[in-house]
Amino acid sequence: MHAPSAASAQRTPHMHGRDVPRFAEVNVYVRNMDIVLDDYRKLGFRVPSKADVYPLPSGLAVAEILFQDGPVLEFRAVHSRRKAVRQRPRAVEFLKRHEGALHLVLNVPSATAKVVSLRRQGYRVSDPQPAPFLLRGRVPFWYLLFDGFFDPADRASRGVEGGPTRVVAFSEVSPFMKKRSREKRSSRQFRRWFQHDNTAREIRCVWIAVRDLESATRGYVSVGLPRGKRRELPRLGAVSMEVNGRAGRILLLQPSDERGVVASFVKGRGEGVMGLSIEVGNLLAARRVIESSANRIVPYVGAYGRSLLVPAKLAHGVWIEMFQRR
């Protein structure tokens, strides 16, 4: 059985190149999986069938939207309340009041090295844990979590809700799983899952709403995500800072307009994962698909190109910006 690698355990927390964490998943928590998949189908995404929704030992059921590259959009709903209350209390409490994105999973070359690095930075993190299931008799990945990651919110003892200790989990994918993933993605049958009616290619950016931009930026930089560009985003009523991973970036958003959508999000839900920027091949095609089942959406020039913004009410708590590169 492969174990988490320790080759890079003595590296410093200042990572470059392949050591920068790679975006793997965005976890969206929802109440009714059937309704959610139907609504995302109306937004032009190719969604899995009911048969492709699978249960986890934690009491949650999972369904995924796949893209050509970059992170997976993963929906999670309570499958067994008894198990979920015991193992995922934060998710159960969250779903009493909201739907939306809670977590990001970032892949690292070595889970063991990441533990060493984070503990040097003063973080309390778990030792690498094997996935709670096997594939073909093998462990597909190891993961590590910050102390209290799945616990109910407690800002006094757990820190900033929009910071990495409440949002980010790290994983090391096993060589077996990497090979299996490459083989699946290269198969003709599997490629159909990347063919979205809205021409979506990949999740390029994950938005996280925060109250204190500088404090949040320092937190994400300290876990290995290099600081990027600072931007004014009047469309969202926010000032932002990028922190960069491989295959994606995080956009930290601090409200600058009390009537803006970021301020409204923070007031209603608090700090946390607010939305996504998804690159599409044809923005006009995406607009046609969305407007066929929703109100008219007005395009605008965003940070990454010509864009349109899908309100959170249409995507179960997730703001979705679709953009076409300039």
Residue pairs with C-beta under 8 A, 6 or more apart in sequence:
1 138
1 139
2 138
2 139
2 174
2 175
2 176
4 110
4 111
4 112
4 128
4 142
4 172
5 109
5 110
5 111
5 112
5 113
5 172
6 110
6 112
6 113
7 110
7 113
8 19
8 109
8 110
8 113
9 110
9 112
9 113
9 116
10 113
10 116
11 19
11 113
11 117
12 117
13 117
13 118
13 120
13 121
13 222
13 223
13 224
15 21
15 117
15 224
15 226
16 226
18 109
18 246
19 108
19 109
19 224
20 224
20 225
20 226
20 244
20 245
20 246
21 106
21 107
21 108
21 170
21 223
21 224
21 225
21 245
21 246
22 106
22 107
22 108
22 245
22 246
22 247
22 248
23 70
23 71
23 104
23 106
23 107
23 203
23 206
23 245
23 246
23 247
23 248
24 71
24 72
24 105
24 106
24 107
24 171
24 173
25 71
25 72
25 73
25 74
25 103
25 104
25 105
26 71
26 72
26 73
26 74
26 101
26 103
26 104
26 203
26 206
26 273
26 276
27 74
27 76
27 101
27 102
27 103
27 104
27 105
28 73
28 74
28 75
28 76
28 99
28 100
28 101
28 102
28 316
28 317
28 318
29 75
29 76
29 77
29 91
29 94
29 95
29 99
29 100
29 101
29 102
30 36
30 75
30 76
30 77
30 95
30 99
30 316
30 317
31 77
31 78
31 95
31 99
32 77
33 53
33 61
33 63
33 75
33 77
34 50
36 63
36 75
36 77
36 316
37 47
37 48
37 63
37 75
38 47
39 314
39 315
39 316
40 47
40 65
40 315
41 47
42 290
42 292
42 293
42 294
43 198
43 289
43 290
43 293
43 310
43 314
43 315
43 320
44 196
44 197
44 198
44 199
44 200
44 286
44 289
44 290
45 65
45 73
45 196
45 197
45 198
45 200
46 65
46 66
46 192
46 193
46 194
46 195
46 196
46 197
47 63
47 65
48 63
48 64
48 65
52 63
53 61
53 62
53 63
54 61
54 62
54 63
55 61
55 62
55 79
55 80
56 62
56 79
56 132
56 133
57 83
57 87
57 132
57 133
58 83
58 84
58 87
58 88
58 132
59 78
59 79
59 80
59 81
59 82
59 83
59 84
59 85
59 86
59 87
59 88
60 76
60 77
60 78
60 79
60 84
60 88
60 91
61 76
61 77
61 78
61 79
62 74
62 75
62 76
63 74
63 75
64 72
64 73
64 74
64 75
65 72
65 73
65 74
65 75
66 72
66 193
66 194
67 73
67 194
67 196
67 200
67 201
67 202
67 203
67 278
68 194
68 201
68 202
69 201
69 202
69 247
70 202
70 203
70 204
70 247
70 248
71 104
71 202
71 203
71 206
71 247
71 248
73 203
73 276
76 91
78 84
78 91
78 92
78 95
81 92
84 91
84 92
85 92
87 150
88 150
89 150
89 151
89 152
90 102
90 150
90 151
90 152
90 153
91 102
91 150
93 152
93 153
94 102
98 269
98 317
99 316
99 317
100 269
100 272
100 273
100 274
100 312
100 316
100 317
100 318
101 206
101 272
101 273
101 274
101 275
101 276
101 317
101 318
102 167
102 272
102 273
103 167
103 168
103 169
103 273
104 167
104 168
104 169
104 206
104 250
104 273
105 143
105 168
105 169
105 170
105 171
106 168
106 169
106 170
106 171
106 245
107 170
107 171
107 172
107 173
108 114
108 170
108 171
108 172
108 224
109 172
110 172
111 128
111 142
111 143
111 144
111 170
111 171
111 172
112 128
112 172
114 144
114 170
114 172
114 224
115 125
115 126
115 127
115 128
115 144
117 224
118 125
118 144
118 146
118 223
119 125
121 222
121 223
123 146
123 147
123 165
123 223
124 146
124 147
125 144
125 145
125 146
125 147
126 144
126 145
126 146
126 147
127 144
128 142
128 143
128 144
128 172
129 142
129 143
129 144
129 145
130 139
130 141
130 142
131 139
131 140
131 141
131 142
131 143
133 140
134 140
135 176
135 177
135 180
136 176
138 174
138 176
138 177
139 174
140 173
140 174
140 176
140 177
141 171
141 172
141 173
141 174
141 177
142 171
142 172
142 174
143 169
143 170
143 171
143 172
144 169
144 170
144 171
145 169
146 164
146 165
146 166
146 168
146 169
147 165
148 154
148 157
148 158
148 165
149 165
149 166
149 169
151 158
153 161
153 166
153 270
155 161
158 165
158 166
159 165
159 166
160 166
160 210
160 212
160 215
160 216
160 219
160 271
161 270
161 271
161 272
162 208
162 209
162 210
162 211
162 216
162 252
162 270
162 271
162 272
163 210
163 215
163 216
163 219
163 220
163 271
164 219
164 220
164 222
164 223
165 219
166 272
167 208
167 272
167 273
168 223
173 181
184 190
185 191
197 285
197 289
198 280
198 285
198 286
198 289
198 290
198 322
199 280
199 281
199 282
199 285
199 286
200 278
200 279
200 280
200 286
200 322
201 278
201 279
201 280
201 281
202 247
202 248
202 278
202 279
203 248
203 276
203 277
203 278
204 248
204 249
204 277
204 278
204 279
204 304
204 323
205 242
205 248
205 249
205 250
205 251
205 276
205 277
205 304
205 321
206 248
206 249
206 250
206 251
206 273
206 275
206 276
206 277
207 250
207 251
207 253
207 273
207 274
207 275
207 276
207 277
207 319
208 216
208 250
208 251
208 252
208 253
208 271
208 272
208 273
208 274
209 238
209 253
209 254
209 255
209 262
209 265
209 266
209 271
209 272
209 274
210 216
210 252
210 253
210 254
210 271
211 254
211 255
211 266
211 271
212 254
213 239
213 240
213 241
213 252
213 253
213 254
216 241
216 252
216 254
217 227
217 241
217 243
217 252
220 243
220 250
220 252
221 227
221 243
225 243
225 244
225 245
225 250
226 243
226 244
227 241
227 242
227 243
227 244
228 241
228 242
228 243
228 244
228 249
229 241
229 242
230 239
230 240
230 241
230 242
231 239
231 240
231 241
231 242
231 303
232 239
232 240
232 256
233 239
233 240
233 253
233 302
233 303
234 257
235 300
235 302
235 309
236 253
236 260
236 261
236 262
237 255
237 256
237 257
237 258
237 259
237 260
237 261
237 262
237 263
238 253
238 254
238 255
238 256
238 257
238 260
238 262
238 263
239 253
239 254
239 256
240 251
240 252
240 253
240 254
240 303
241 251
241 252
242 249
242 250
242 251
242 252
243 249
243 250
243 252
244 250
251 277
251 303
253 262
253 274
254 262
255 262
255 263
255 266
256 262
257 263
261 319
262 274
265 274
265 312
265 319
269 317
274 312
274 318
274 319
275 312
275 318
275 319
275 320
275 321
276 318
276 319
276 320
276 321
277 302
277 303
277 304
277 307
277 321
277 322
277 323
278 320
278 321
278 322
278 323
279 304
279 322
279 323
279 324
279 325
280 286
280 322
280 323
280 324
281 324
282 324
283 299
283 306
283 307
283 308
283 322
283 323
283 324
286 308
286 322
287 297
287 299
287 308
290 297
290 308
290 310
291 297
294 310
294 314
297 308
297 309
297 310
298 308
299 306
299 307
299 308
300 306
300 307
300 308
300 309
301 307
302 321
302 323
304 323
304 325
305 323
305 324
305 325
305 326
306 323
306 324
306 326
307 321
307 322
307 323
307 324
308 321
308 322
308 323
309 319
309 320
309 321
310 319
310 320
310 321
310 322
311 319
312 318
312 319
